[in-house]
Amino acid sequence: MKISRIFLLIRALFSYEMQDRDRPDTHLMWVISLSFVAFSGWAYFSEIDRVVTANATAYPYAKLQTVEHFEGGRVDKILVQKGDEVSKGDLLITLSPIQTLGELTIQTDQVAELSVKQSRLLAEYENIASFEVNKNFLEAHPEIVAQERAIFRERVRQRKVEMEAKVAEVDSAKAKLSAAQAGLRASDEEFKTMKLLFEKGLEPELSFIKAEKSHAEAISSLETARQEVIRSQSAVDATLRDYQTTILQELSEVRSNLTAARENIRVAADKADRSELRAPSAGIVNNVLVSTVGGTVKPGETVVEIVPEGSQIFIEANIAPADIGFIELGQATLIKLTAYDYSVFGSLSGQVTVIAADTTTEESGEQFYKVSVQPLTKYLDSNSRELQVIPGMEAQVDIIVGKRSVLDYLLSPLLRVTQESLREK
């Protein structure tokens, strides 16, 4: 069919009317004819690729590593940008530590105050004249130590005054007891003498009754004095017990608060450590989601995305519905990355690995079939440089869907116009 078309074209070229024209130069005609035949033969036998071209984007196969901050904060420094290679533990972003350091200072001061208070209470409980603190601690917190020592001296003074009063009551009760004992002894002698004289008839009965009554009163006074001594001594013991109980209660509360404050220090220190956001693994920075120093990071917000080291990249192409019928698995592709000039750095070879079963509607309303293309190499080689394919890079993908001759390529527009012009509406 194509040969007959060439023959008809040559025949039309050499057909002419002899009337009113001169015959062209024979040699020139032969040169033109042979050139045309040679070109037609080359166009007939030479083939070019039939391709489907689509826009595409590079994506990683592996799941992205996300770097987040639990509490959030204000951005202090941004140390990486998209495309940077990072190692595990590399510093990415720092948040302002002002608030965290303030919390840490408050909790540290509270631990210091509670520690000195605990030492002071132990000294009070053990009834020690003074308490000592570590020299370094004293140098770091002199005000707290001075305050607790002042409290210690005042409480010891109050305790001494209260105990002296209680002991004075005991001494007074004991003095009364001694007096009562002496009075009882005298009353006892008087009663015995009066009884003997009364029995001999030397003293009237009234005098004996008075002596007997006085003796009974002396016995009662002695018992009262004894009870007062017991009560006053019990008051001393109760005061000591109450004092010790109060100290133990305060000591228990201080120890509980001290444990909580130390835990708060650990939490605050952990927060301070987390103000430095570091890479969880080696890889390439895929995205930095904060761009302004002084900006705010919300609690739990993703700050940096990292593609793990060694993760393979695939290219996702958007194929128009009109072209999807030509796409098959395994077809060869050329991947031209827009970040690297194709005319300078060339392209990557690849092949079709996945064809979506249905269209995807973009935000613009356009519909495409998602087709995954696997690059056969990870880098573009250019003058001994390996240009890396980074997730998020834009690309143009040429999918080779078949072959066609140059002649068919040249004649197809003419044939299409001819066929459409011969149709009757």
FIRO-181630 format. One line per 3 residues: number of its first residue (from 1); for each residue x, y, z of N, C-alpha, C. Coordinates in steps of 0.1 Angstrom, whole numbers, plus 5000, padded with zeros to 4 digits. Each point is the difference from the previous one (the first is absolute). Example, Ala and Ser with C-alpha at 12.3 -4.5 7.8 and 13.67 -1.06 7.14 Angstrom:
BEGIN
1	5132:4943:5078:4991:5012:5000:5009:5012:5000; 4996:5011:4993:5009:5011:5000:4992:5011:5008
REM end
This chain:
BEGIN
1	5008:4988:5000:4992:5012:5000:5009:5013:5000; 5010:4999:5009:5009:5012:5001:5008:5002:4987; 5004:4989:4994:5008:5000:4987:4991:5006:4989
4	4988:4996:4999:4991:5006:4990:4998:5015:5002; 4999:5004:5013:4999:5014:5002:5013:5008:4995; 5011:4994:5002:5013:5006:4995:5000:5001:4985
7	4995:4989:4993:5000:4999:4986:4991:5011:4994; 4988:5001:5006:4991:5011:4995:5005:5014:5002; 5007:5001:5012:5006:5014:5002:5011:5003:4990
10	5008:4990:4996:5011:5002:4990:4994:5003:4986; 4989:4992:4997:4994:5002:4988:4993:5014:4999; 4995:5005:5010:4994:5013:5000:5010:5011:4999
13	5012:4997:5005:5011:5010:5000:5005:5001:4985; 5001:4989:4993:5005:5001:4986:4990:5002:4989; 4987:5000:5004:4990:5002:4990:4999:5015:4997
16	5000:5003:4987:4999:5015:4996:4994:5000:4987; 4995:5011:4996:4994:5003:4987:5011:5006:4991; 5001:4995:4989:5010:5005:4991:4997:5014:4994
19	4987:5003:5001:4996:5013:4994:5005:5011:5009; 5004:5011:4994:5004:5013:5006:5011:4998:5011; 5008:4989:5000:5011:4998:5010:5012:4994:4993
22	5011:5003:5005:5012:4994:4995:5003:4987:5009; 5006:4990:4995:5004:4988:5007:5011:5004:5010; 4999:4996:5013:5010:5003:5010:5013:4993:4996
25	5010:5004:5006:5013:4994:4998:5000:4985:5005; 5004:4991:4991:4999:4986:5003:5008:4996:5012; 5012:5005:5002:5009:4996:5011:4995:5005:5013
28	4995:5012:5000:4994:5006:5012:4988:4992:5005; 4992:4996:4990:4988:4992:5004:5004:4986:5006; 5011:4995:4994:5004:4987:5005:5006:5001:5014
31	5007:5011:5003:5005:5002:5013:4989:5002:5010; 4990:5008:4996:4989:5002:5010:4993:4986:5002; 4998:4993:4989:4993:4987:5001:5007:4990:5009
34	5013:4999:4998:5007:4991:5008:5001:5004:5014; 5001:5013:5003:5000:5005:5014:4987:4997:5006; 4989:5002:4993:4987:4997:5006:4998:4985:5003
37	5004:4992:4990:4999:4986:5002:5008:4995:5012; 5013:5006:5001:5008:4996:5011:4994:5004:5014; 4995:5012:5000:4993:5005:5013:4988:4992:5003
40	4992:4997:4990:4988:4992:5002:5004:4986:5005; 5010:4994:4994:5005:4987:5005:5004:5000:5014; 5008:5011:5003:5005:5001:5014:4988:5002:5010
43	4991:5009:4996:4988:5002:5008:4991:4988:5002; 5000:4992:4990:4992:4988:5001:5006:4989:5009; 5013:4999:4999:5006:4989:5008:5005:5005:5014
46	5002:5013:5002:5005:5005:5013:4988:5001:5010; 5002:4996:5013:4990:5001:5010:5003:5009:5011; 4990:5006:5006:5002:5008:5012:4990:4995:5010
49	5003:5004:5013:4992:4995:5011:4987:5008:5000; 4989:4992:5003:4987:5006:5003:4999:5001:5015; 4999:5013:5005:5000:5002:5015:4988:5007:5005
52	4997:4997:5013:4990:5007:5007:5007:5009:5011; 4998:5012:4999:5007:5010:5009:4991:5004:5012; 5005:5000:5012:4992:5004:5011:5008:5007:5011
55	4994:5009:5007:5007:5006:5012:5000:4990:5011; 5010:5001:5009:5002:4990:5010:5007:5007:5012; 5000:4992:5011:5006:5005:5013:5007:4988:5006
58	5012:5002:5006:5007:4990:5007:4995:4998:5014; 4999:4987:5004:4995:4996:5014:5009:4989:5005; 5001:4999:5013:5008:4989:5006:4991:4988:5002
61	5006:4988:4999:4992:4988:5003:4998:4998:5015; 5011:5003:5008:5000:4999:5014:4991:5011:5006; 4995:4997:5012:4992:5010:5008:5009:5011:5005
64	4996:5012:4998:5008:5011:5005:5001:5000:5015; 5012:5004:5005:5002:5002:5014:4996:5014:5003; 4991:5002:5010:4996:5013:5004:5006:5004:5013
67	5004:5012:5001:5005:5006:5012:4990:5010:5006; 4996:4997:5012:4989:5008:5007:5005:5005:5013; 4993:5009:5006:5003:5005:5013:4987:4999:5009
70	5001:4993:5011:4989:4996:5008:4993:5013:5006; 5008:5009:5006:4995:5012:5007:4998:5012:4990; 5008:5000:4990:5000:5012:4991:5008:5011:5006
73	5001:5011:4993:5009:5011:5004:5002:5010:4989; 5010:5009:5003:5004:5010:4990:5013:4996:4994; 5000:5002:4986:5012:4996:4992:5011:5009:5003
76	5012:4994:5004:5012:5008:5002:5009:5000:4988; 5003:4988:4995:5009:4999:4989:4995:4989:4990; 5002:5002:4987:4997:4990:4990:5013:4996:4993
79	5005:4988:5002:5013:4996:4996:5001:4992:4987; 4988:4996:4995:5000:4991:4988:4990:5006:4990; 5001:4995:4988:4991:5004:4990:4997:4988:4991
82	4990:5001:4992:4996:4988:4991:5011:4996:4992; 5002:4986:5000:5011:4995:4991:5013:4997:5008; 5001:5005:5012:5013:4998:5008:5001:4986:5004
85	5012:4994:5000:5003:4987:5005:5003:5001:5015; 4994:4992:5008:5002:5001:5015:5003:4986:5005; 5008:4999:5011:5003:4988:5007:4991:4999:5012
88	4999:4988:5006:4992:4998:5012:5006:5009:5011; 4991:5008:5006:5004:5008:5011:5004:5014:4996; 5001:5003:4987:5003:5014:4996:4989:5010:5005
91	5005:5011:5004:4991:5011:5004:4993:5006:4988; 4986:5000:5001:4992:5006:4989:4995:5014:5003; 4993:5001:5012:4994:5012:5004:5001:5001:5015
94	5002:5012:5004:5000:5003:5015:4988:5009:5003; 4993:4997:5011:4989:5008:5005:5006:5009:5012; 4994:5011:5002:5004:5009:5010:4999:4993:5014
97	5011:5000:5008:5000:4993:5012:4996:5009:5012; 4996:5012:4998:4998:5010:5011:4990:4995:5010; 4988:4996:4995:4990:4995:5009:5004:4987:5007
100	5006:4991:4992:5004:4987:5006:5011:5002:5011; 5009:5009:4997:5011:5003:5010:4994:5007:5012; 4990:5008:4998:4993:5006:5011:4994:4990:5009
103	4993:4990:4994:4994:4990:5008:5010:4991:5007; 5011:4998:4993:5011:4992:5006:5006:5007:5012; 5002:5013:4999:5005:5008:5011:4991:5000:5012
106	4987:5002:4998:4990:5000:5010:5000:4987:5008; 5000:4989:4992:5000:4986:5007:5013:4998:5007; 5012:5004:4995:5012:4999:5006:5001:5007:5014
109	4995:5013:5000:4999:5007:5012:4991:4994:5010; 4989:4994:4995:4991:4993:5010:5006:4988:5006; 5008:4992:4992:5007:4989:5005:5010:5004:5011
112	5007:5011:4997:5010:5005:5009:4993:5004:5014; 4989:5008:4999:4993:5004:5012:4995:4988:5008; 4994:4990:4993:4995:4988:5007:5011:4992:5006
115	5011:4999:4993:5011:4992:5005:5006:5006:5013; 5001:5014:5001:5005:5006:5012:4989:4999:5011; 4988:5001:4996:4989:4999:5010:5000:4986:5006
118	5002:4990:4992:5001:4986:5005:5011:4998:5010; 5012:5006:4997:5011:5000:5009:4997:5007:5013; 4993:5011:4999:4996:5008:5012:4990:4992:5009
121	4990:4993:4993:4991:4992:5008:5006:4988:5006; 5009:4994:4994:5007:4988:5006:5008:5005:5012; 5006:5011:4999:5008:5006:5012:4990:5003:5011
124	4988:5005:4997:4990:5003:5011:4995:4987:5006; 4998:4990:4991:4995:4987:5005:5010:4993:5010; 5013:5001:4996:5010:4994:5008:5005:5009:5011
127	4994:5012:5001:5003:5009:5011:5015:5004:4999; 5005:5002:4988:5014:5004:4998:5001:5016:5000; 5011:5005:5006:5001:5014:5001:5001:5008:4987
130	5005:4993:4990:5001:5007:4987:5000:4990:4989; 4999:5004:4987:5001:4991:4989:5009:5006:4989; 5007:4991:4993:5010:5004:4990:4995:4997:4986
133	5005:5007:4990:4996:4998:4986:5013:4999:4992; 4999:4994:4989:5012:4999:4991:5005:5014:4996; 5014:5001:5000:5006:5013:4997:4996:5005:4986
136	5000:4991:4990:4996:5004:4987:4985:5005:4999; 4992:4993:5008:4986:5003:5001:4998:5014:5007; 5008:5002:5010:5000:5013:5007:5004:5011:4991
139	5010:4998:4992:5004:5010:4991:4990:5003:4989; 4993:4990:4996:4990:5001:4989:4987:5006:5005; 4996:4997:5012:4988:5005:5005:5001:5006:5014
142	5008:5011:5002:5002:5005:5013:4988:5006:5007; 4991:5006:4992:4988:5006:5006:4991:4989:5006; 4998:4989:4993:4992:4989:5004:5005:4995:5013
145	5013:4997:5001:5007:4995:5012:4998:5009:5012; 5002:5013:4997:4999:5010:5011:4986:5001:5005; 4990:4999:4991:4986:5000:5004:4996:4988:5009
148	5005:4988:4996:4996:4988:5008:5008:5000:5013; 5012:5005:5000:5007:5001:5013:4993:5010:5010; 4995:5011:4994:4992:5009:5009:4987:4993:5005
151	4993:4993:4991:4988:4993:5005:5004:4989:5010; 5012:4994:4998:5004:4989:5010:5002:5007:5014; 5007:5011:5000:5003:5007:5013:4988:5004:5007
154	4990:5006:4992:4988:5004:5006:4992:4989:5006; 4999:4989:4992:4992:4988:5005:5006:4994:5012; 5014:4999:5000:5007:4995:5012:4997:5009:5012
157	5000:5013:4998:4997:5009:5011:4986:4998:5005; 4991:5000:4991:4986:4998:5004:4998:4986:5008; 5007:4990:4995:4999:4987:5006:5006:5001:5014
160	5011:5007:5001:5007:5001:5013:4991:5007:5010; 4994:5012:4996:4991:5007:5009:4988:4992:5004; 4994:4993:4991:4988:4992:5003:5004:4988:5009
163	5011:4994:4998:5005:4989:5008:5004:5005:5014; 5006:5011:5001:5004:5006:5013:4987:5003:5008; 4990:5005:4993:4987:5002:5008:4994:4987:5005
166	5001:4990:4991:4994:4987:5005:5008:4994:5011; 5013:5001:4999:5009:4995:5011:4998:5008:5013; 4998:5013:4998:4997:5008:5012:4988:4995:5007
169	4990:4997:4992:4987:4995:5006:5003:4986:5007; 5009:4992:4995:5003:4988:5006:5008:5002:5013; 5009:5010:5000:5008:5003:5012:4990:5006:5011
172	4991:5008:4995:4990:5006:5010:4992:4989:5006; 4996:4990:4992:4991:4989:5005:5008:4991:5009; 5013:4998:4997:5009:4992:5009:5002:5008:5013
175	5001:5013:5000:5002:5007:5012:4987:4999:5009; 4989:5001:4993:4987:4999:5008:4999:4986:5006; 5005:4990:4992:5000:4986:5005:5009:4999:5012
178	5012:5006:5000:5009:4999:5011:4993:5007:5013; 4994:5011:4997:4993:5007:5011:4989:4992:5006; 4993:4994:4991:4989:4991:5004:5005:4988:5008
181	5011:4995:4996:5006:4989:5007:5004:5004:5014; 5007:5012:5001:5004:5005:5013:4988:5003:5009; 4990:5006:4994:4987:5003:5008:4994:4987:5005
184	5000:4990:4992:4994:4987:5003:5008:4994:5012; 5013:5001:4999:5008:4994:5011:4997:5007:5013; 4999:5014:5000:4997:5007:5012:4986:4997:5005
187	4991:4999:4990:4986:4997:5004:4998:4986:5005; 5008:4992:4996:5000:4986:5004:5005:4999:5015; 5011:5007:5003:5005:5000:5014:4989:5007:5009
190	4995:5011:4995:4990:5007:5008:4988:4991:5003; 4995:4993:4990:4989:4991:5001:5002:4989:5009; 5012:4994:4999:5004:4989:5009:5000:5005:5015
193	5006:5011:5002:5001:5006:5014:4986:5003:5005; 4992:5006:4992:4987:5004:5004:4991:4988:5003; 5002:4990:4992:4992:4987:5002:5004:4994:5014
196	5013:5000:5003:5005:4994:5012:4995:5008:5012; 5000:5013:4999:4995:5008:5011:4985:4999:5002; 4993:4999:4989:4986:4999:5000:4996:4987:5007
199	5007:4989:4996:4997:4987:5006:5003:5000:5015; 5010:5008:5005:5003:5001:5014:4991:5010:5007; 4991:5007:4993:4991:5010:5005:5006:5013:5003
202	5012:5002:4994:5007:5013:5003:4996:5011:4990; 4994:4996:4989:4995:5010:4990:4985:4997:4997; 4993:5011:4998:4986:4998:4997:4998:4994:4987
205	4988:4995:4998:4997:4993:4987:5000:5010:4988; 4996:5012:5003:5000:5010:4989:5014:5003:4994; 5010:5000:5009:5014:5002:4995:5004:4988:4992
208	4996:4988:5004:5004:4988:4993:4994:5000:4986; 4987:5005:4999:4993:5000:4987:5007:5010:4991; 5004:5012:5005:5007:5009:4992:5014:4995:4995
211	5007:4993:5009:5013:4994:4996:4997:4989:4989; 4990:4993:5002:4997:4989:4990:4996:5006:4986; 4993:5011:5001:4996:5007:4987:5012:5006:4993
214	5009:5006:5008:5012:5006:4995:5009:4989:4994; 5000:4988:5006:5008:4989:4994:4995:4996:4987; 4987:4999:4999:4993:4996:4987:5003:5010:4989
217	4999:5013:5004:5003:5010:4990:5015:4999:4995; 5009:4997:5009:5014:4999:4996:5002:4988:4990; 4993:4989:5003:5000:4989:4991:4995:5003:4986
220	4988:5008:5000:4994:5004:4987:5009:5010:4993; 5007:5009:5007:5009:5009:4994:5011:4993:4993; 5005:4990:5007:5011:4992:4995:4996:4993:4987
223	4989:4994:5000:4995:4993:4987:4998:5010:4989; 4994:5012:5004:4999:5011:4989:5013:5004:4995; 5010:5002:5008:5013:5004:4996:5006:4989:4991
226	4998:4987:5003:5005:4989:4992:4994:5001:4986; 4987:5001:4999:4993:5001:4988:5004:5012:4991; 5003:5011:5007:5005:5012:4993:5013:4997:4994
229	5009:4993:5007:5013:4997:4995:4999:4991:4988; 4991:4990:5001:4997:4991:4988:4995:5008:4988; 4990:5009:5003:4995:5007:4989:5010:5009:4993
232	5008:5007:5008:5010:5009:4995:5011:4993:4992; 5003:4988:5005:5010:4992:4993:4994:4994:4987; 4988:4996:5001:4993:4996:4987:4999:5011:4990
235	4998:5012:5005:4999:5012:4991:5014:5002:4993; 5010:4998:5007:5014:5001:4994:5001:4989:4989; 4997:4988:5004:5001:4989:4990:4991:5002:4988
238	4988:5005:5003:4990:5003:4988:5006:5011:4991; 5006:5010:5007:5006:5011:4992:5011:4994:4991; 5008:4992:5005:5011:4994:4993:4995:4991:4988
241	4989:4992:5004:4994:4992:4989:4994:5008:4989; 4992:5010:5004:4994:5009:4990:5011:5007:4991; 5010:5004:5007:5011:5006:4993:5006:4991:4989
244	5003:4988:5005:5006:4990:4991:4990:4996:4989; 4987:4998:5003:4990:4997:4990:4999:5010:4990; 5000:5013:5004:4999:5011:4991:5012:5000:4990
247	5012:4998:5006:5012:4999:4992:4999:4989:4990; 4996:4988:5004:4999:4989:4991:4990:5003:4989; 4989:5006:5003:4990:5003:4990:5006:5010:4989
250	5007:5010:5006:5006:5010:4991:5011:4993:4991; 5007:4991:5007:5011:4993:4993:4994:4991:4989; 4989:4994:5003:4994:4991:4989:4995:5009:4988
253	4994:5011:5004:4995:5009:4989:5012:5005:4992; 5011:5004:5006:5012:5005:4993:5006:4989:4991; 5001:4988:5005:5005:4989:4992:4991:4998:4988
256	4987:5000:5002:4991:4998:4989:5002:5011:4989; 5000:5013:5005:5002:5011:4991:5014:5000:4993; 5010:4995:5008:5013:4999:4994:5001:4989:4989
259	4993:4989:5002:4999:4990:4989:4993:5006:4988; 4989:5007:5002:4993:5006:4989:5009:5011:4993; 5007:5008:5008:5008:5010:4994:5011:4994:4992
262	5006:4989:5004:5011:4994:4993:4995:4994:4987; 4988:4995:5000:4994:4995:4988:4997:5011:4990; 4996:5012:5006:4997:5011:4991:5013:5005:4994
265	5011:4999:5008:5013:5004:4994:5004:4991:4988; 4997:4987:5002:5003:4990:4989:4991:5004:4988; 4988:5003:5002:4991:5003:4989:5005:5013:4993
268	5003:5010:5009:5005:5013:4994:5013:4998:4992; 5009:4992:5006:5013:4997:4993:4997:4993:4987; 4990:4991:5000:4996:4993:4988:4995:5010:4990
271	4992:5009:5004:4995:5010:4991:5011:5009:4994; 5010:5003:5009:5011:5008:4995:5008:4992:4989; 5001:4987:5002:5007:4992:4990:4992:4999:4987
274	4987:5000:5002:4991:4999:4988:4999:5014:4993; 5006:5010:5005:5000:5013:4993:5009:4999:4988; 5008:4990:5000:5009:4997:4988:4994:4988:4993
277	4995:5003:4988:4994:4989:4992:5011:4994:4991; 5002:4987:5001:5011:4993:4993:4994:4990:4991; 5008:4996:4990:4996:4990:4990:4999:4986:5006
280	4988:4994:4999:4998:4986:5006:5008:4989:4992; 5004:5003:4988:5007:4991:4992:5007:5007:4989; 5010:4993:4994:5007:5006:4988:4991:5001:4988
283	5001:5010:4992:4992:5001:4988:5001:5014:4994; 4990:5003:4992:4999:5013:4993:4988:5008:5005; 5002:5012:5002:4989:5009:5005:4990:5001:4988
286	4988:4995:5002:4990:5001:4990:4992:5013:5000; 4998:5005:5013:4993:5013:5001:5002:5006:5014; 5001:5013:5000:5001:5007:5013:4987:5009:5001
289	4992:4996:5009:4987:5006:5001:4999:5013:5008; 5011:5005:5005:5001:5013:5006:5010:5008:4992; 4998:5013:4998:5009:5008:4992:5004:5013:5006
292	4994:5003:5012:5002:5013:5006:5006:4998:5014; 5012:5006:5002:5005:5001:5014:4991:5009:5008; 4996:4995:5012:4991:5007:5008:4986:4996:4999
295	4997:4991:4990:4987:4995:4998:4997:4990:5010; 4987:4996:5001:4995:4991:5011:4998:4986:4994; 5005:4990:5008:4997:4986:4997:4989:4995:5009
298	4989:4995:4995:4990:4995:5009:5004:4986:5006; 4994:4997:5011:5003:4987:5006:4996:4988:4991; 5010:4991:4998:4997:4989:4991:5001:5002:4986
301	5004:5013:4996:5000:5003:4986:5013:4995:4993; 4998:4994:4988:5012:4996:4992:5008:5012:4996; 5013:4999:5002:5009:5011:4997:5009:4997:4988
304	5005:4988:4999:5009:4996:4990:4997:4986:4995; 5000:4997:4987:4999:4987:4994:5013:4995:4994; 5003:4988:5003:5013:4994:4995:4998:4987:4993
307	5005:4999:4988:5000:4987:4993:5012:4992:5005; 4997:4988:5005:5011:4992:5006:5010:4996:4990; 5012:4999:5004:5012:4997:4992:4998:4986:4993
310	5003:5000:4987:4998:4987:4992:4986:4998:4995; 4991:5009:5003:4986:4998:4995:5000:5002:4985; 4993:4991:4993:4998:5002:4985:4990:5010:4997
313	5002:5006:4988:4991:5011:4995:4992:4994:4988; 4988:5004:5000:4992:4997:4988:4994:5013:4994; 4997:5000:4987:4994:5012:4994:4986:4997:4997
316	4991:5009:5005:4986:4998:4997:4996:5010:4989; 4995:4995:4989:4996:5008:4988:4985:5001:5000; 4995:5011:4995:4986:5003:4998:4997:4998:4985
319	4994:4989:4996:4997:4996:4987:4986:5005:4996; 4998:5007:4989:4987:5004:4996:4991:4988:4996; 4987:5000:5002:4992:4989:4997:5001:4996:4985
322	5002:5010:4991:5001:4997:4986:5013:4991:4996; 5010:5000:5009:5012:4993:4998:5002:4987:5007; 4991:4998:5010:5002:4988:5009:4999:4987:4993
325	4993:5000:4989:4998:4987:4992:5013:4995:4994; 5010:5009:4999:5013:4996:4994:5010:4995:5010; 4997:5002:5013:5009:4997:5011:4999:4986:5004
328	5012:4993:5001:5000:4986:5005:5012:4999:5010; 4998:4990:5009:5011:4997:5009:5013:4996:4993; 5011:5005:5006:5013:4996:4994:5005:5009:4989
331	4992:5010:4995:5004:5008:4989:5012:5009:5005; 5009:5002:4991:5012:5009:5003:4996:5014:5000; 5007:5008:5008:4997:5014:5002:5013:5008:5000
334	4998:5013:4997:5011:5009:5002:4995:5011:5011; 5008:5002:5010:4996:5009:5011:5009:5012:4999; 4993:5012:4998:5008:5012:4998:4996:5009:5012
337	5010:5002:5009:4998:5007:5013:5001:5015:4997; 4990:5008:5004:5000:5014:4997:5011:5007:5007; 5004:4995:5011:5011:5006:5008:5013:5000:4993
340	5002:4990:4991:5012:4998:4992:4997:5002:4985; 5007:5009:4994:4997:5003:4986:5003:4987:4992; 4989:4996:4993:5001:4988:4992:5011:5000:4989
343	5001:5012:4994:5010:5001:4989:5015:5000:5005; 5001:5002:5013:5014:5000:5006:5002:4987:5008; 4991:4996:5008:5002:4988:5009:4993:4987:4995
346	4992:5001:4990:4994:4988:4995:4988:4996:5008; 4996:4987:4999:4988:4995:5006:5003:4986:5007; 4991:4996:5008:5000:4987:5006:4992:4990:4993
349	5005:4988:4999:4991:4989:4994:4992:4994:5011; 4988:4995:4996:4991:4994:5009:4990:4991:4993; 4991:4994:5008:4990:4992:4994:4987:5001:5008
352	4989:4998:4994:4987:5001:5006:4998:4988:5009; 4996:5002:5013:4999:4989:5010:4985:4999:5005; 4993:5011:5000:4986:5000:5006:4991:5009:4991
355	4988:4995:4996:4991:5008:4993:4987:5001:5008; 4995:5012:5004:4988:5001:5008:4988:4994:4992; 4991:4995:5008:4988:4994:4994:4989:5010:4997
358	5001:5012:5006:4990:5010:4998:5007:5014:5000; 4993:5010:4996:5005:5013:5000:5000:5007:5013; 5009:5010:5002:5000:5008:5012:4997:5015:4996
361	4991:5006:5007:4996:5014:4997:5009:5009:5008; 5007:5009:4993:5008:5010:5007:4991:5012:5005; 5007:5008:5008:4992:5012:5005:4995:5009:4989
364	5008:5000:4989:4996:5009:4988:4988:4994:4993; 4996:4988:5003:4989:4993:4993:5005:4991:4989; 5013:5000:4996:5005:4991:4990:5001:4986:5005
367	4998:4991:4991:5000:4985:5004:5012:4994:4993; 5007:4992:5008:5012:4993:4995:5000:4985:5005; 5007:4992:4993:5004:4987:5005:5014:5001:5006
370	5001:4995:5013:5013:5000:5006:5008:4987:4996; 5012:5003:4994:5008:4989:4995:5014:5001:5007; 5004:4989:5006:5013:5000:5007:5011:4996:4991
373	5011:5007:5000:5012:4997:4992:5012:4998:5009; 5007:4988:4998:5011:4998:5009:5013:5003:4992; 5008:5010:5005:5013:5003:4994:5009:4988:5001
376	5008:4998:4990:5010:4989:5000:5013:5004:5007; 5002:5013:5002:5012:5004:5007:4995:5011:5010; 5008:5002:5011:4996:5010:5010:5005:5014:4997
379	5010:5001:4991:5006:5013:4998:5001:5003:4985; 5001:5013:4997:5004:5004:4987:5016:5002:5000; 5007:4994:4991:5014:5001:4999:5004:5012:4991
382	5007:5009:5006:5004:5012:4992:5014:5004:5004; 5010:4997:4991:5014:5004:5002:5005:4995:5014; 4998:4987:5002:5004:4994:5013:4992:5004:5012
385	4989:5008:4998:4992:5004:5011:4987:4991:5000; 4996:4997:5012:4987:4992:5001:4990:5010:5005; 4991:5003:4991:4989:5010:5003:4988:4991:5005
388	4997:5003:5013:4990:4991:5007:4986:5004:4997; 4991:4990:4999:4986:5002:4998:4994:5001:5014; 4994:5012:5003:4995:5003:5013:4984:5000:4999
391	4994:4994:5011:4985:5000:5000:4995:5014:4999; 4989:5001:4992:4994:5013:4997:5005:5007:4987; 5010:4994:4994:5005:5006:4988:4989:4998:4989
394	4999:5010:4991:4991:4999:4989:5007:4994:4988; 4993:4993:4991:5007:4994:4989:4990:4999:4988; 5005:4997:4989:4993:4997:4988:5003:4986:4996
397	4990:4991:4999:5002:4986:4996:4995:4998:4986; 5009:4994:4992:4997:4995:4987:4999:4985:5000; 4988:4995:4998:4998:4986:5000:4999:4995:4986
400	5009:4991:4996:5001:4994:4987:4990:4990:4998; 4990:5003:4992:4988:4991:4998:5001:4992:4987; 5010:5003:4991:5001:4993:4988:5010:5007:4990
403	4999:4995:4987:5009:5006:4990:4991:5004:4988; 5005:5010:4992:4994:5004:4988:5011:5005:4991; 4997:4999:4986:5010:5004:4991:5000:5015:4998
406	5011:5006:4996:5000:5014:4997:4990:5005:4990; 4998:4991:4990:4991:5003:4989:4986:5001:5006; 4996:4990:5008:4987:5000:5006:4998:5012:5009
409	5011:5004:5007:4999:5012:5008:4997:5013:4992; 5007:5001:4988:4999:5011:4991:4986:5001:4993; 4995:4988:4996:4988:4999:4992:4987:5000:5009
412	5002:4997:5013:4988:4998:5008:4991:5013:5001; 5006:5012:5001:4992:5012:5000:4992:5002:4987; 5007:4998:4989:4994:5001:4987:4989:4990:4998
415	5002:4988:5004:4990:4990:4999:4988:5003:5009; 5003:5005:5012:4989:5003:5009:4991:5011:4995; 5006:5010:4994:4993:5011:4994:4992:4995:4988
418	5006:4992:4992:4993:4994:4988:4988:4992:5004; 5002:4991:5010:4989:4992:5004:4988:5008:5006; 5004:5010:5008:4989:5008:5006:4993:5009:4990
421	5008:5004:4989:4993:5009:4990:4991:4992:4991; 5002:4987:4999:4991:4992:4991:4988:4996:5007; 4998:5002:5013:4988:4996:5007:4989:5010:4997
424	4988:4994:4999:4988:5008:4997:4992:5002:5013; 4997:5012:5003:4992:5003:5012:4985:4997:4998
REM end
